[in-house]
Amino acid sequence: MFERQLRIEDVPLARRADTGAASAGYAAWLNTGWEGFHQQPATADQLEQMLQSHEIAARVLTGVYDDSLPAGLVDPLLPVATYATFAKTLNLGPGPVPAHLITMVTVRPTHRRRGILRELMTADLARAKAAGFPVAALTASEATIYGRFGFGRVTEQQTLHLDVRGDVRFHGAPTGSMLQVPPHALAGIAGPVFERFHASRRGSIGRQEAYLRHATARWGQEGPDPDPKLRAAVHLDVAGEIQGFVTYAFAGWEPKPVTLTVRDLVATTEVARREIFRFLASVDLIERVSYPFAAANDPLGWALEDPARISYTGREHGLWVRVLDVPAAFAAREYRGSGSFALRVTDPQSLVSGSYTFAIRDGRAVISESAEDAPADFSCNAATLGPLLLGACGVGELVSAGLLEPSEPAALASLAALLDLPGLPHAINGF
Ligand SMILES: CC(C)(COP(=O)(O)OP(=O)(O)OC[C@H]1O[C@@H](n2cnc3c(N)ncnc32)[C@H](O)[C@@H]1OP(=O)(O)O)[C@@H](O)C(=O)NCCC(=O)NCCS
């Protein structure tokens, strides 16, 4: 399927020897990726900003080039497809594990459906497995693309709107204090606060350094340019320790309702999160506060005397996870109690096909691989492993959906008792 005139190349994070500016190859790759997401070509300053951040993240960039295009009409440095990866961590409950993150997947409209994504993805997932990553993750523009590559949906997010007209009353009394700070004051705060949140929240995905540039207003929402509209505040607990921060921007007098948009909100405790919303609700001349990374089961409604002040729009899938190593990944999540079962996995990419025996004692599992045709209590496709790993839904729901098949219907209750976890995984950022 993959055509001979198409060439796959790694694109170095290179600079010109004479000026130190981004190389022409890097600029062509970035602009092609940006075009895929309908952004304008990067200015010289934006190129420099992006190159710096890609250097810090040690991103691996790949481009696909079509040597059959007429050189006089098309710059041969311009790829027809882009793909990028970098390493971060994913919290599986007990804590974060290494995760191979995939991003900037674009294919030019002239080259769609010619197997380019399949070729890139197949080779990359095999490389990530060989490098020892237990999981890969991505965020998807469309839900129907990545299941075929073994990715399963593990988080959802929605925009929470809090109507702040009149007196917004919370059940709990205010605690600690809020402090408005200039965004640049978050330089030494945003990273450590996020790391504490990340260490404690199942489903949280690590942040690249670009998030710090956004939090400190060096980068705006539209691109890597300063953002003079950004405002910031921190929450201090009664001991004076910073337990959270928020960045937000005034969305304008029109359209109504007059809205404050939260750009980023990280809190290490639910109390800090509640106090940050109490602060946002107290900003004068504002009718609505909107927060785009609320969980499907966001707890804020329980904190308000009038939960009808909250409404939601734009519920969408967030993180998609692909298990690359069943024993390593599933040994890093938690279980309830003790027990055992065997799971058979079929995998179109043959990365994790096999039968696995789970021996669970006091909430932790040891997983061993057995012969592929060994009898199994359950079977599933590789794409079901992500939600199973993160506890993104109950075992019963996976069975009802036809994603997990028990050999005996009676086995369902004991598997659910071992695997079902309280609450849902949630990520407060993409990448
Ligand atoms: C998604 C995208 C990268 C696909 O690239 P592509 O090279 O055309 O894909 P391929 O030809 O390799 O197709 C691989 C498989 O995915 C399927 N597929 C590709 N794009 C799809 C889409 N948008 N919706 C559903 N299925 C899709 C193909 O039908 C094919 O299925 P099959 O092999 O099972 O028959 C391309 O459409 C694109 O650039 N989209 C916009 C950017 C984007 O969505 N990026 C992802 C977030 S980073």
The ligand as an ORCA input file, in Angstrom:
! r2SCAN-3c Opt
* xyz 0 1
  C      -6.240     11.195     10.301
  C      -5.277     11.314      9.162
  C      -3.903     11.579      9.756
  C      -5.308      9.993      8.347
  O      -4.176      9.826      7.527
  P      -4.170      8.843      6.254
  O      -2.755      8.740      5.821
  O      -5.180      9.320      5.281
  O      -4.645      7.450      6.856
  P      -4.372      6.003      6.212
  O      -4.553      6.060      4.724
  O      -3.098      5.434      6.700
  O      -5.569      5.215      6.861
  C      -5.395      4.267      7.891
  C      -6.755      3.801      8.318
  O      -7.405      4.862      9.040
  C      -8.667      5.155      8.444
  N      -8.866      6.611      8.589
  C      -8.005      7.568      8.219
  N      -8.513      8.785      8.501
  C      -9.718      8.570      9.068
  C     -10.730      9.439      9.557
  N     -10.582     10.766      9.515
  N     -11.827      8.867     10.080
  C     -11.977      7.527     10.131
  N     -11.045      6.660      9.651
  C      -9.941      7.177      9.129
  C      -8.529      4.714      7.007
  O      -9.795      4.440      6.459
  C      -7.678      3.470      7.164
  O      -8.485      2.409      7.603
  P      -8.167      0.882      7.231
  O      -6.696      0.757      7.033
  O      -8.659      0.135      8.415
  O      -8.951      0.640      5.992
  C      -5.664     12.440      8.197
  O      -6.977     12.292      7.801
  C      -5.502     13.850      8.788
  O      -4.513     14.476      8.567
  N      -6.483     14.352      9.586
  C      -6.433     15.699     10.225
  C      -5.460     15.788     11.389
  C      -5.761     14.828     12.511
  O      -6.856     14.335     12.663
  N      -4.740     14.537     13.317
  C      -4.929     13.649     14.447
  C      -4.662     14.327     15.797
  S      -2.932     14.633     16.138
*
